[in-house]
Amino acid sequence: MPMTACFIGLGYVGLPTAIIAAGHGIRVIGVDTAPEVVAKTNRGELHIVEPGLESLLKETVANGMLRATDKPEICDAYFIVVPTPFTGDHRPDISYVEAATESVIPLLKEDDLFVIESTSPVGTTEHIADKIFDRRPELRGRLHIAYCPERVLPGNVIYELIHNDRVIGGIDAVATEKAAAFYRRFVQGALHYTSARTAEMCKLTENSSRDVQIAFANELSLICDEAGIDVWELIELANKHPRVNILQPGCGVGGHCIAVDPYFITAAFPQRAQLIAKAREINNYKAEWCAEKVYAEILRFRLEHGRLPAVAMLGLAFKPNIDDLRESPAKLITRTVLGKETGADIMVAEPNVAHLDEFDLTDYREAWEKADIAVLMVAHDQFRTLPFEGGDKKILDFAGVFRHRAKQ
């Protein structure tokens, strides 16, 4: 009998991990509360955009190694891969992790593996273990509980799930080894053992570090705009130094990790996390600044031309070449510009998404052709093919799409 594993949460991380596990001889039950996700998964249809993943899904569904449902079933291992958003005051919300745990507590048995992959505040794994053992005291010392955060980049998930190192922290040494034995089935990268608390903090540290580095680049972009300096050229030159590696600025920071995880640290350690908190403030402000730049350009155009402009808002995803809009600064900028009610013809384009309830989408080529003002917010590959040279179109290139083709 093959090992059975239950993955609760079939989103951008849970579904790919379930598919990869199923492709390596593990019989997987995928659980999601969204009926359309369950139905599409069982048809072998991907509900997210991820290169190469749908063919693997079709294969694992066809050979019976992966099946989706709306309720967990008895298995040998359980993986919690649900969202951990933050509340309005930027405090982490682990209610989805708690609810997912409650759904499997009656199913747990001796020698099972229980792993949290969801990004979580420090101490969450111990908190969840206490909840389980309060309900099932007979499993104390017999159920193996661990924390193992994902480390994947949307658009390259298949490769990274297999090749990236993983940090594994059990509530005891036996749980750590039990979890490691599972991941060894498909992870070719190194497995690093630690405590659950350290593993939780490691995930938060990785993304907070990225946020701070991006904030430095974004702050430079604000300074360079005021100083009349091309920030792209500046960073390129500064990076010629052998010990300097400045990241590229953008219109803010989005996604389910970098824009969220630092708050898990600042909420728990508000007096100590000064730099992390300031980086969040800078990256959030960059989106507001971009929206104000667009608004100012609309007003300037009206004064100079005596009419309202057509404006193309190009890109809504939080990073290039994906369909993920979670915490997207580009979406916030677009929403803010539309909320100004300038009367301008605002066209919104996102080539990786077919339909959105919030915005009426326009083909990016049509939007570019019609626009008096083009606002590039995400460096999608499609946008790099647009005819930058010639014409009197005003281009606000917040994503550096054309930085190698012309100076702004």
C-alpha positions in Angstrom: 0.0 0.0 0.0 1.4 3.4 -0.9 1.6 6.1 1.7 -1.5 8.4 1.8 -1.3 12.1 2.4 -4.0 14.7 2.9 -3.3 18.3 1.7 -5.7 20.8 3.1 -5.6 23.9 0.8 -5.3 23.6 -3.0 -3.9 27.1 -3.7 -0.7 28.4 -5.2 1.4 26.2 -2.9 -0.9 23.4 -1.7 -1.9 22.2 -5.2 1.6 22.1 -6.7 2.9 20.3 -3.7 0.1 17.8 -3.8 0.7 17.1 -7.5 4.5 16.7 -7.0 3.9 14.3 -4.0 1.4 12.3 -6.1 3.9 12.1 -8.9 6.4 10.5 -6.5 4.3 7.5 -5.4 2.2 9.1 -2.6 -1.6 8.7 -2.8 -2.9 12.2 -2.2 -6.3 13.5 -1.1 -6.5 17.2 -1.9 -9.0 19.2 0.2 -10.4 22.6 -0.6 -13.6 24.5 0.5 -14.1 26.0 -3.0 -16.4 23.6 -5.0 -15.0 24.9 -8.3 -11.4 24.2 -7.3 -12.4 20.6 -6.3 -14.3 20.1 -9.6 -11.5 21.5 -11.8 -8.8 19.5 -10.0 -10.7 16.2 -10.4 -11.1 17.0 -14.2 -7.4 17.5 -14.4 -7.8 21.2 -15.0 -5.5 23.7 -13.3 -7.2 26.7 -11.5 -4.0 28.6 -11.3 -1.4 29.7 -13.8 1.8 27.7 -13.4 3.9 26.5 -16.4 4.1 22.8 -16.9 1.9 21.9 -13.9 -1.4 21.0 -15.7 0.1 18.1 -17.6 1.4 16.7 -14.3 -2.1 17.2 -12.7 -3.8 15.3 -15.6 -1.4 12.5 -15.2 -1.8 12.1 -11.4 -5.6 12.4 -11.6 -5.7 9.9 -14.5 -3.6 7.3 -12.6 -5.6 7.7 -9.4 -2.8 9.1 -7.3 -4.6 12.4 -6.7 -8.2 13.1 -5.9 -9.8 16.3 -4.6 -12.7 16.6 -2.2 -14.2 19.1 0.2 -13.5 17.1 3.4 -10.4 15.5 4.8 -10.1 11.7 4.9 -8.1 9.3 7.0 -4.5 9.3 5.8 -1.0 8.7 7.0 0.1 12.3 6.8 -1.7 15.7 6.9 -0.4 18.9 5.5 -1.9 22.3 6.3 -1.4 24.7 3.4 -4.1 27.3 3.9 -3.8 31.1 3.9 -2.6 33.1 6.9 -3.7 36.6 6.1 -3.4 39.6 8.5 -6.2 41.6 10.0 -7.0 45.3 9.5 -4.5 46.3 12.2 -1.8 44.1 10.5 -2.0 41.3 13.0 -1.7 37.7 11.8 -4.8 35.7 11.4 -4.3 31.9 12.0 -8.0 31.1 12.0 -7.7 29.1 8.7 -4.9 27.0 10.2 -6.9 26.4 13.3 -10.0 25.5 11.3 -8.1 23.1 9.0 -6.6 21.5 12.2 -10.1 21.1 13.7 -11.2 19.3 10.6 -8.6 16.5 10.9 -8.4 16.1 14.7 -11.0 13.3 14.7 -9.1 11.4 11.9 -5.6 11.4 13.5 -4.1 8.2 14.7 -0.9 6.9 16.3 2.3 7.4 14.2 0.6 9.9 11.8 2.5 12.9 10.5 1.0 16.4 10.9 2.8 19.3 9.1 2.0 23.0 8.9 3.4 24.6 5.7 1.4 27.8 6.0 3.4 30.9 7.0 2.8 31.3 10.7 3.7 33.5 13.7 6.4 32.1 16.0 4.8 29.6 18.4 2.0 28.6 16.1 3.1 24.9 15.7 3.3 24.5 19.5 -0.1 26.2 19.9 -1.7 23.8 17.3 0.0 20.8 19.0 -1.6 21.9 22.3 -5.0 22.1 20.6 -4.6 18.6 19.2 -3.4 17.0 22.4 -6.1 18.8 24.4 -8.7 17.0 22.3 -6.7 13.8 21.7 -4.5 13.3 24.8 -3.8 9.7 23.9 -1.8 10.9 20.9 0.7 12.9 23.0 4.2 11.4 22.1 2.6 9.3 19.4 1.6 12.0 16.8 4.5 13.6 14.9 3.9 17.4 14.4 6.3 19.6 12.5 6.6 22.9 10.7 8.1 23.1 7.2 7.6 26.3 5.2 7.5 26.4 1.5 10.1 28.2 -0.5 8.8 28.5 -4.1 8.6 31.3 -6.7 5.4 31.4 -8.7 6.2 30.6 -12.3 9.0 28.2 -11.3 7.2 26.1 -8.7 7.8 22.7 -10.1 11.6 23.1 -10.2 11.8 24.8 -6.8 9.6 22.3 -5.0 12.0 19.6 -6.0 15.4 21.4 -5.9 15.2 24.0 -3.2 16.5 23.2 0.3 13.8 22.9 3.0 13.9 23.8 6.7 12.1 21.3 8.9 11.3 21.9 12.5 9.5 19.3 14.6 8.1 19.7 18.1 10.7 17.0 18.9 13.5 15.2 17.1 11.3 12.2 16.2 8.8 14.5 14.5 11.5 16.3 12.6 12.9 13.0 11.2 9.4 11.7 10.4 8.7 14.9 8.4 12.1 14.8 6.7 11.4 11.2 5.6 8.3 12.4 3.8 10.0 15.3 2.0 13.0 13.1 1.0 10.5 11.3 -1.4 10.6 14.3 -3.8 12.9 17.0 -2.5 16.4 16.8 -4.0 17.7 19.9 -2.1 19.1 19.6 1.4 16.8 19.1 4.4 17.9 21.3 7.4 16.7 20.2 10.8 15.8 22.7 13.5 13.1 23.5 16.1 9.5 24.4 15.1 10.0 27.9 16.4 13.2 28.5 14.5 11.6 27.1 11.3 8.7 29.5 11.7 11.0 32.5 12.3 13.2 31.4 9.3 10.3 31.7 6.9 9.4 35.2 8.3 13.1 36.3 8.2 13.6 35.3 4.6 10.7 37.3 3.3 11.3 40.3 5.7 14.9 40.4 4.4 13.6 40.7 0.8 11.2 43.4 1.8 13.9 45.5 3.4 16.1 45.1 0.3 13.2 46.1 -2.0 12.4 49.1 0.3 16.0 50.3 -0.2 15.6 50.2 -4.0 12.1 51.8 -3.8 13.5 54.6 -1.6 16.3 55.2 -4.1 13.7 55.5 -6.8 11.9 58.2 -4.9 15.1 60.1 -4.3 16.2 59.8 -7.9 12.9 61.0 -9.2 13.3 64.2 -7.1 17.0 64.5 -8.1 16.4 64.0 -11.8 18.5 60.8 -12.0 17.7 57.6 -13.8 17.4 55.1 -11.0 17.8 52.1 -13.3 21.1 53.4 -14.6 22.2 54.4 -11.0 21.5 50.8 -9.7 23.2 49.2 -12.7 26.3 51.3 -12.0 26.3 50.8 -8.2 26.0 47.1 -8.8 29.3 47.1 -10.6 30.9 47.2 -7.1 31.9 43.7 -6.2 30.1 43.8 -2.8 26.9 45.7 -3.8 23.8 44.0 -5.1 20.8 46.4 -5.1 17.5 45.0 -6.2 15.3 46.6 -8.8 12.6 49.1 -7.7 8.9 48.7 -8.6 5.5 50.1 -7.8 5.5 48.5 -4.3 5.6 45.0 -3.0 2.8 42.4 -3.3 2.1 38.7 -3.1 1.2 36.4 -0.3 4.6 36.3 1.3 6.9 39.4 1.1 4.0 41.9 1.6 2.5 39.9 4.5 5.2 38.0 6.5 7.0 41.0 7.9 3.8 42.0 9.8 4.0 38.7 11.6 7.3 39.9 13.1 6.3 43.5 13.7 3.1 42.4 15.5 5.0 40.1 17.9 8.0 42.4 18.4 6.9 46.0 17.8 9.6 47.6 19.8 12.5 45.6 18.2 11.4 45.4 14.6 12.1 49.0 13.7 13.8 48.5 10.3 11.3 45.8 9.2 8.4 48.1 10.1 10.0 51.0 8.2 10.5 48.9 5.1 6.8 47.9 5.1 6.0 51.6 5.4 8.2 52.6 2.4 7.0 49.8 0.2 3.3 50.6 0.9 4.0 54.3 0.3 5.6 53.6 -3.1 2.2 52.4 -4.5 0.5 55.6 -3.2 3.3 57.7 -4.8 2.8 55.9 -8.1 -1.0 56.6 -8.0 -0.3 60.3 -7.3 2.1 60.4 -10.3 -0.6 59.0 -12.6 -3.2 61.5 -11.3 -0.8 64.4 -11.7 -0.1 63.3 -15.3 -3.8 63.2 -16.1 -4.2 66.7 -14.8 -1.2 68.0 -16.7 -2.4 66.4 -19.9 -5.8 68.1 -19.6 -4.2 71.5 -19.0 -1.9 71.1 -22.0 -4.3 69.5 -24.5 -7.7 70.9 -23.4 -9.2 67.4 -23.2 -9.2 64.3 -21.0 -6.6 61.6 -21.8 -6.9 57.9 -22.5 -4.9 56.1 -19.8 -3.6 52.5 -20.1 -3.0 50.9 -16.7 -0.8 47.9 -17.7 -0.4 44.9 -15.4 -2.3 43.9 -12.2 -0.4 40.9 -10.9 2.0 41.3 -8.0 5.0 40.2 -10.1 5.8 39.5 -13.8 4.3 36.7 -15.9 1.8 35.2 -13.4 -1.9 35.7 -12.7 -1.6 36.1 -8.9 -3.2 39.4 -7.7 -2.8 38.9 -4.0 -1.7 42.1 -2.2 -0.8 43.5 -5.6 0.4 47.2 -5.5 -0.6 47.5 -9.2 -4.1 46.6 -8.3 -4.1 49.2 -5.5 -2.7 51.9 -7.9 -5.4 51.1 -10.5 -8.2 51.2 -7.9 -6.9 54.5 -6.5 -6.6 56.1 -10.0 -10.2 55.0 -10.8 -11.4 56.3 -7.5 -10.2 59.8 -8.4 -13.0 60.1 -10.9 -11.0 62.3 -13.2 -13.3 61.6 -16.2 -10.3 60.2 -18.1 -10.8 57.0 -20.2 -9.0 54.5 -18.0 -8.2 51.2 -19.6 -7.0 48.3 -17.5 -4.9 45.4 -19.0 -3.7 42.2 -17.4 -2.7 39.7 -20.1 -2.4 36.7 -17.6 -6.1 37.0 -16.5 -9.1 36.4 -18.6 -11.8 38.1 -16.4 -12.0 40.1 -13.2 -15.1 41.2 -11.4 -13.5 44.5 -10.1 -12.1 45.8 -13.5 -13.2 45.6 -17.1 -10.2 44.3 -18.9 -8.8 45.6 -22.2 -6.3 43.8 -24.4 -2.9 45.3 -23.6 -2.1 46.0 -27.2 -5.4 47.8 -27.8 -4.9 49.8 -24.5 -1.4 50.7 -25.6 -2.5 51.8 -29.0 -5.3 54.1 -27.7 -3.4 55.5 -24.7 -2.2 59.1 -24.3 -0.7 58.0 -21.0 0.7 54.5 -20.6 1.4 53.3 -17.0 3.6 50.2 -16.8 3.2 48.6 -13.4 4.4 45.1 -13.9 7.2 43.9 -16.2 5.3 41.2 -18.0 7.1 39.8 -21.0 4.3 40.8 -23.3 4.8 44.5 -22.4 8.5 44.3 -23.5 7.2 43.8 -27.1 5.3 47.0 -27.2 6.5 49.8 -29.6 8.2 52.1 -27.2 10.0 54.3 -29.7 8.2 57.1 -31.5 5.0 58.9 -30.9 4.1 61.4 -28.2 2.7 59.0 -25.7 3.6 59.8 -22.1 5.0 56.6 -20.5 5.2 56.1 -16.7 7.4 53.1 -16.5 7.3 52.1 -12.8 8.4 48.6 -13.5 11.5 49.3 -15.6 10.0 47.5 -18.6 11.9 49.7 -21.0 15.0 50.4 -18.9 17.3 48.6 -21.4 15.8 50.3 -24.4 15.6 53.9 -23.5 16.2 56.4 -20.7 13.2 57.9 -19.0 
